[in-house]
Amino acid sequence: MKRILYLALLLLAFTACSKNNGEIHGTAEAGDVVSGITVKLYTIETDIYATTTTNNDGEFWFSDLPSGNYYIGATTTIDGDVWDTGNTPQVVYVSDEITKEVALSLKKK
């Protein structure tokens, strides 16, 4: 009986630890440019958590994120001009097994 209880507890612990984490998927655009935009994900303490770039369709992904609040911002340089999301990046809450959709529109500085 003890073995069955032990195995049941072990299985429960394994299942709890194997949850899928959240994901952020989005698009970014700077004027007519959508490809190669740098997108940064920050922790709530404003430390950089991850960085990626947009694909040819302006899409980006951050996967396997622990639950919590994140800031997200983007920047690129076009013909010597800097484009970014400004000083107020979006705050995104991510929780287990949920994909958040984000749209970033960059403005020329």
N, C-alpha and C positions, 0 to 999 in steps of 0.2 A: 504494500500500500504506500509506503514511504517513497519507493521508486516512482510510482505513478504520479504522486503529488509533486515530486522533484521534477520529473519530466514535464508535467503540465506547467509548472512555474517557469522552467527554462524556456519552453515554447512561448509562453506569454511574454517573457522578457525579450526574446528574440524578435517577436512580432512587433513589439512596441518600439524597438530600436531600428527596425527596418522600414519605417515610414518613409515615403517619398517626401522630399522637401519641396518648397515652393519654387516658382519660376516667374521671371518677368520677361515678357515678349513685347516688342514695340517697334515703332517706326520713327525715323528722324528725317527731317528735311531742312536744308538751308538754301532758300531760293529754289533753283532748279536742281540743285545737287542733293543726291540721296546716298550715294556710294562713298565709303571710306570715312564717314563721320565718326569721330571718337566719342564713345559713350562711356561714362564712368558711373559706377555704383559706389555710394558711400554708406558707411554705417551711420547710425544716429549720432555717434560721437564725431562725425565728419572725417573718419579715417577712410581711405580708399579701400574698398572691399574687392572690386574687380573692374577690369577695363576690357572693352571690346570695340569693334568697328562695325559699321553697317555694311550689309551686302549690297549687291546691285539694285535691289528693290527697296533699299532704305531700312531693311529689317535688322533687328538685333535681338539677342537672347542672353539672359543670365539664368542658369539652371542650378539645381541642387542648393537652394538658398535656405538657411535656417529661418524659422518664423521670426518676424520682427519688422521694424520700420527701417526703411532705407531712403536715402536721397539719391536722385538720379539726375544727371546733367549731361550735356553734350557740347562739343566744340569742333570746329574745323576752320581751315584757312582756304579762302578762295581768291585767287588773283591778288594775294597779299593782304586781303581783308579778313579779319577774324570774325567768325560767326559763332555765337554761343547761345545757351539758354538763359543767360543772365545770372544775377546774384540770387535768384529765388528758384533753385531747382525743385522739382516735384518730390513730394514725400509719398512713398509707396509702402503699403503694409503687405507683407507676404506671410501666408500661413501654409501649413502642410497641404500638399497635393493640390494647390490652387495656382493657376496661371493668371497673372495680372497683365492686362493690356495697357500700354503706355504710348502716347503720341507726343513726340518732341518737335517743336517748331523753333528753329534757331533764327536769331535776328543779327544783322550786321552791326558791329560795335562802331 
